[in-house]
């Protein structure tokens, strides 16, 4: 899952409070806001190498986005995306709602880890929900909102790990994700609401594709067979 995320949490960077956005200054603002806002929402380290938005067309890229894990999880990251392609409606930059025509995440890398009581993606969703009820609720109508007309995540490479697997990674097939008109019916969504919706869709796919109960049952059966072979 090279590009995920998603935004996943991070598209939220487009919104960044009450900043006056112009086509010629949006790239550095998004770059800075991704790490700061994404880290606040997820309670994990979020980093990005570069954001480039063409001031003439609104098309651009987010390069090398990495969303780390909250405390208690040992894998190197939750999501890593080499490149995210997007197009912003430049005319909307100084409106209350910023419109993103498309967000395309091709081939993101995802590490799905089971902890003591929940997975790393459950923990990130929980942290975003807490953010929605805390910092973001205090922003009220001051912050900009966002509409994403189309968000696509495809060719994802996902791996799962858990203590009963000796924390070794196993590859899992993750179906493509396509979300349309995020925030349209509500007149826009806040950064946290966007992150919650995208992470929710991703988490639902992961929990089905990498069902830890099923993986544990399969692991136990292999151990039983190995034990029977030794006894013989």
C-alpha positions as CSV (number, residue, x, y, z in Angstrom):
1,X,0.0,0.0,0.0
2,X,2.5,2.5,-1.2
3,X,0.1,5.5,-1.4
4,X,-2.5,5.1,1.1
5,X,-4.1,6.6,3.1
6,X,-4.6,7.1,3.0
7,X,-5.0,10.0,3.7
8,X,-5.8,8.9,4.4
9,X,-5.6,11.0,7.4
10,X,-3.5,13.3,5.6
11,X,-5.5,14.8,2.9
12,X,-6.7,16.7,5.9
13,X,-3.6,18.8,5.4
14,X,-5.5,20.6,2.7
15,X,-7.8,22.1,5.3
16,X,-5.2,23.2,7.8
17,X,-7.3,25.7,9.8
18,X,-8.1,29.2,8.6
19,X,-5.0,29.7,6.4
20,X,-5.7,31.8,3.3
21,X,-4.8,29.4,0.4
22,X,-3.4,30.5,-2.9
23,X,-2.3,28.3,-5.8
24,X,1.3,29.5,-5.4
25,X,1.6,28.8,-1.7
26,X,-0.5,25.6,-1.3
27,X,2.3,23.1,-1.7
28,X,4.4,24.1,1.3
29,X,1.4,24.6,3.4
30,X,0.1,21.0,2.7
31,X,3.6,19.6,3.2
32,X,3.9,21.1,6.7
33,X,0.3,20.4,7.7
34,X,0.4,16.7,6.7
35,X,3.0,15.9,9.3
36,X,1.6,18.1,12.0
37,X,-2.2,17.5,11.6
38,X,-1.7,13.8,10.7
39,X,0.4,13.1,13.8
40,X,-2.2,14.9,16.0
41,X,-5.1,12.9,14.6
42,X,-3.4,9.4,14.6
43,X,-1.1,9.9,17.6
44,X,1.5,8.3,15.5
45,X,4.4,9.8,13.6
46,X,3.4,11.0,10.1
47,X,5.9,12.2,7.6
48,X,6.1,13.2,3.9
49,X,9.0,14.0,1.7
50,X,7.4,16.5,-0.7
51,X,4.1,17.9,-1.9
52,X,3.9,19.4,-5.4
53,X,0.8,21.1,-6.7
54,X,0.8,22.9,-10.1
55,X,-0.6,26.4,-9.6
56,X,-2.1,26.4,-13.1
57,X,-4.0,23.1,-13.0
58,X,-4.4,22.0,-9.4
59,X,-2.9,18.6,-10.2
60,X,-0.1,17.3,-8.0
61,X,1.5,14.6,-6.0
62,X,2.3,13.8,-2.4
63,X,5.6,11.8,-2.3
64,X,6.7,9.3,0.3
65,X,4.0,9.5,2.8
66,X,4.5,7.3,5.9
67,X,2.0,6.9,8.7
68,X,3.6,5.2,11.7
69,X,2.0,3.2,14.5
70,X,0.5,4.4,17.8
71,X,2.2,3.3,21.1
72,X,2.2,-0.4,21.7
73,X,2.8,-1.6,18.2
74,X,6.2,-2.7,16.9
75,X,5.9,-2.8,13.1
76,X,7.9,-0.2,11.2
77,X,4.7,1.6,10.0
78,X,1.0,1.2,9.4
79,X,1.0,2.7,5.9
80,X,3.6,3.7,3.4
81,X,2.8,5.4,0.1
82,X,5.5,6.3,-2.4
83,X,3.2,8.6,-4.4
84,X,-0.4,9.9,-4.2
85,X,-1.8,11.7,-7.2
86,X,-4.5,14.3,-6.7
87,X,-6.3,17.2,-8.4
88,X,-7.7,20.2,-6.4
89,X,-10.3,22.6,-7.7
90,X,-8.3,25.8,-7.5
91,X,-11.4,28.0,-7.5
92,X,-12.4,26.4,-4.2
93,X,-9.2,27.2,-2.3
94,X,-10.6,30.4,-0.7
95,X,-14.1,29.0,-0.2
96,X,-15.3,27.4,3.0
97,X,-15.1,24.0,1.3
98,X,-12.1,22.9,-0.7
99,X,-12.9,20.4,-3.5
100,X,-10.6,17.6,-4.5
101,X,-11.6,16.1,-7.8
102,X,-9.6,12.9,-7.4
103,X,-7.1,11.2,-5.1
104,X,-5.4,8.2,-6.5
105,X,-3.3,5.9,-4.3
106,X,-1.6,3.1,-6.4
107,X,0.3,0.3,-4.7
108,X,0.4,1.4,-1.1
109,X,2.1,-0.8,1.5
110,X,0.2,-1.7,4.6
111,X,1.3,-3.5,7.8
112,X,-1.7,-4.8,9.8
113,X,-0.7,-5.8,13.3
114,X,-2.7,-7.4,16.1
115,X,-1.8,-6.1,19.5
116,X,-2.9,-7.1,23.0
117,X,-6.5,-5.8,22.7
118,X,-6.9,-4.3,19.2
119,X,-5.1,-3.9,15.9
120,X,-3.0,-1.0,14.9
121,X,-5.7,0.2,12.5
122,X,-8.3,-0.1,15.3
123,X,-6.0,2.1,17.5
124,X,-5.6,4.7,14.8
125,X,-9.4,4.9,14.2
126,X,-9.9,5.2,18.0
127,X,-7.4,8.0,18.1
128,X,-9.0,9.9,15.2
129,X,-12.4,9.5,17.0
130,X,-10.9,11.0,20.1
131,X,-9.5,13.9,18.0
132,X,-13.0,14.5,16.6
133,X,-14.4,14.8,20.1
134,X,-11.5,17.0,21.4
135,X,-9.3,19.4,19.4
136,X,-11.3,19.4,16.2
137,X,-14.7,20.0,18.0
138,X,-13.2,23.2,19.4
139,X,-12.4,24.5,15.9
140,X,-16.1,24.8,15.2
141,X,-16.9,26.5,11.9
142,X,-13.4,28.2,11.7
143,X,-11.7,25.5,9.8
144,X,-12.1,24.8,6.2
145,X,-13.8,21.6,5.1
146,X,-13.2,19.2,2.3
147,X,-15.1,17.3,-0.4
148,X,-13.4,14.5,-2.2
149,X,-15.2,13.5,-5.4
150,X,-13.3,10.3,-6.0
151,X,-10.8,8.4,-3.9
152,X,-9.2,5.2,-5.2
153,X,-6.8,2.8,-3.5
154,X,-5.6,-0.1,-5.7
155,X,-2.8,-2.6,-6.1
156,X,-2.3,-2.5,-2.3
157,X,0.3,-4.8,-0.8
158,X,-0.8,-5.8,2.7
159,X,0.9,-7.9,5.3
160,X,-0.5,-9.1,8.7
161,X,1.4,-10.1,11.9
162,X,0.5,-11.1,15.4
163,X,2.2,-12.6,18.5
164,X,0.9,-16.1,17.8
165,X,2.6,-15.9,14.4
166,X,5.9,-15.0,16.1
167,X,5.4,-11.5,14.7
168,X,6.2,-12.8,11.3
169,X,4.5,-11.1,8.4
170,X,2.1,-13.0,6.0
171,X,0.9,-11.5,2.8
172,X,-2.9,-10.9,2.5
173,X,-4.9,-10.0,-0.6
174,X,-6.6,-6.6,-0.1
175,X,-9.4,-5.7,-2.5
176,X,-9.3,-2.3,-4.2
177,X,-11.2,0.6,-2.5
178,X,-13.2,3.2,-4.3
179,X,-15.0,6.0,-2.4
180,X,-17.0,8.7,-4.2
181,X,-18.4,12.1,-3.2
182,X,-16.9,12.1,0.3
183,X,-18.5,15.0,2.2
184,X,-20.9,16.0,-0.6
185,X,-24.1,15.3,1.2
186,X,-22.9,17.1,4.4
187,X,-21.5,20.1,2.7
188,X,-17.9,19.0,3.4
189,X,-16.1,17.1,6.1
190,X,-13.5,18.1,8.6
191,X,-10.0,16.6,8.5
192,X,-10.8,14.1,11.3
193,X,-14.0,13.1,9.6
194,X,-12.2,12.4,6.4
195,X,-9.5,10.4,8.1
196,X,-12.2,8.4,10.0
197,X,-14.1,7.6,6.8
198,X,-11.1,6.5,4.8
199,X,-9.4,4.6,7.6
200,X,-12.8,3.0,8.4
201,X,-13.1,1.7,4.8
202,X,-9.5,0.4,4.8
203,X,-9.9,-1.2,8.2
204,X,-13.1,-3.0,7.1
205,X,-11.2,-4.5,4.1
206,X,-8.2,-5.5,6.3
207,X,-10.3,-7.2,9.0
208,X,-11.9,-9.4,6.4
209,X,-8.8,-10.1,4.3
210,X,-6.6,-10.8,7.4
211,X,-9.0,-12.3,9.9
212,X,-6.8,-13.1,12.9
213,X,-9.2,-15.6,14.3
214,X,-9.0,-17.6,11.1
215,X,-5.2,-17.2,10.9
216,X,-4.8,-18.4,14.5
217,X,-7.0,-21.4,13.8
218,X,-4.9,-22.3,10.8
219,X,-1.8,-21.8,12.8
220,X,-3.1,-24.1,15.6
221,X,-4.0,-26.8,13.1
222,X,-0.5,-26.8,11.7
223,X,1.0,-27.1,15.1
224,X,-1.4,-30.0,16.0
225,X,-0.4,-31.8,12.8
226,X,3.3,-31.2,13.6
227,X,2.8,-32.5,17.1
228,X,1.0,-35.6,15.9
229,X,3.8,-36.3,13.4
230,X,6.4,-36.0,16.2
231,X,4.4,-38.4,18.5
232,X,4.4,-41.0,15.8
